[in-house]
Amino acid sequence: MVKKRTKVLICIGVYLFCFIFVAVGAGVLYSNERDKKQCTEKIEAIVAENINTGNENRTAGYDDSGDSYAPVFEYVYNDQKYRVKSNISSYPPAFDEGEEVVIYVDPDDPMHIYVPSYKATMILGWVFFGVGAVLVIAATIAFYFIFWKKKADNNGEEFVEYNVYDNEKYDDRIY
């Protein structure tokens, strides 16, 4: 029989794994909402080019990475021209070169932009958050049935089977 300490460590490990999904999803959703609140000035931008970010990964030592394209937006804000590479890339490219795109600019930092047509970040955030939440619920149910549920004996009577560290304790009834 598995010791109680081992059970607790297994539970903690599984919950940490599950909460990583929840944390990543919450982080992506929070970042997206923060950008939406900070970037309030609506601007028409033009996609100047799509930069292949897969080449950046290959030069960093990842030789089996696929191509991914990040758009570079050009726009004018307060009579000054800006050129900003998006931190989000995709394959195929999300926008065509020369395409006009509505973006929002942070008035305090015009190089900080929010692109509302990027739906993938919201979807990714909700998928990670949802998968993590489902895993937490599934792990809780599984742990309840595997480790802590009362077990019935042959007569239909219930008894609790448990152990505490090295002192294993069982129902002492004779069958």
N, C-alpha and C positions, 0 to 999 in steps of 0.2 A: 504494500500500500504506500502511496506517495505521502511524504511527510508534509505537514502543514506549511512549513517554511517554503518548501518547493512549490506548493500550490500558490502561495502568495506571490512568489517570484514569477511564476508563469503568468499569473493574472496581471501583475504590474507590467511585465514585458509586452503582453498582448495589448493592454490598454495604451501603453506608450506608442506602440505601432499605430493603433487606431487614431490616437490623438494627433499624430503627425499629419494625417490626412485632414483632420478637422482644422489644425493650425494653418496648414498651407492654404486651404480653401478660405478660411477667415482672413488670412493675410492678403490674399489676392483681392477679395471683396472689399476689404478695408482700404487697400491702396487705390482701387478703382474709385471708391466713393470719395476718398480724400482728394484725388486728382479732379474729380467732378466739382467738388466744392471750391477748390483753389483756382481752377481755370474757369473764369467767368466771362471773358471777352470773346464773343463769337467772331471768327475770322474765316475767310475763304482762302484756302491754301492750295497750292499746286504741287503735285507729286513730281519732283524734279528728276528723281531716279529711284531705282530699287537696287539697293546694295546687297550683294550676295554675302550673307553672314556665315554661310557654311565654310567659306575660305578662311575666316577668322578662326574657326574651330580647328581646321586642319593645321594651321600654323601653330596652334597652341598644343599640338601633340595628339589630337584626335583625328586619326586618319580614316575613320569609317563614318564620318558624319555626312548627312545629306545636305542638299542645298536648301537654304532658307533665305528669304528676301525681306529686308527692312526698308520701308519707304523713307525717302528724304523729303520733307515738306519745306517748301519755300513760301513765305508770306511776308506781308508788310504790316507792322504794328507801330503806331505812333511815328509814322514817317521813317521808320528804320526797317531795312530788309533783314530777315532772319532765314537761316537754313538749318533745320533740325532733323537729325536722324531719329526715327522712332526706336524705342527700346523693345518693340514687339516685331517679331519677324514671322513669316509664314511661307509655306510652299503650297500652292503657287502664290505669287505675290498678291497681297490683299487689294492693291490698287494698280492701275495702269499708269505708266509714265505719262505726264501731261494731264492727268485727271484732276479735276477740281474737287476738293474735299473740304467739308465743314469741320473745323477744329475749334477748340477753345483754348485761349491763352491765359496764363496766370499774369495778371497786371503787375505783380511785384517781381516776377521773373519771366519775361517773355520767351525764354528758351524752354520753359516748362509748359507742355501742351497736354491736352486731353482730346482724344479722338473718339467721339461718341459712336462712330460706325464700327468700331472694334467690339464686336459682340463676343468674340472668342474668349476674352479675358473674364467676362462675367460668367459665361458658360463653364469655363474651366474652374473658376472659383466655386461655383455651386456644385459642380460634379465632385470636386475634392471634398468639400464640406459634407455633401450628402453621403458619399461613400464612407467617409469617416464616421458619420453619425450612425449609419446602418451597421457598420462594423462594431461600434461601441454597443449598440443594442443587442446585436447577435452574440457578441462575446459575453455580455452580461447574462443573457438567457442560457448560453452554453455552460458558463461557469456555474450557474445556479443548478442546472440539472446534473452536471458532471461531478461537482465537488460538494455541494451543500444540501441537496434535496434529501428529505427523509426517505429511507428505503423500507419497504414492507417485507416482513418475514413470510414464511409459508402459511401461517394462519391468518394472514391479512392484517395482523397487528403491526403498528408502526414502531420502529425504533430508530434511533439516530446512530449512524456509524461515523466515527470521527477519530482523529488522532491528534495529539499535541506533541510536536517535535518527536522525541524518541519514545515517549510513553504512549503506546497505542492503546486505545480504550474501545471496547465493543460492548454490546449488550450481553450480559452474563447469563441470560436464560439458557436452560438446557433443553434441547429439542428432542 
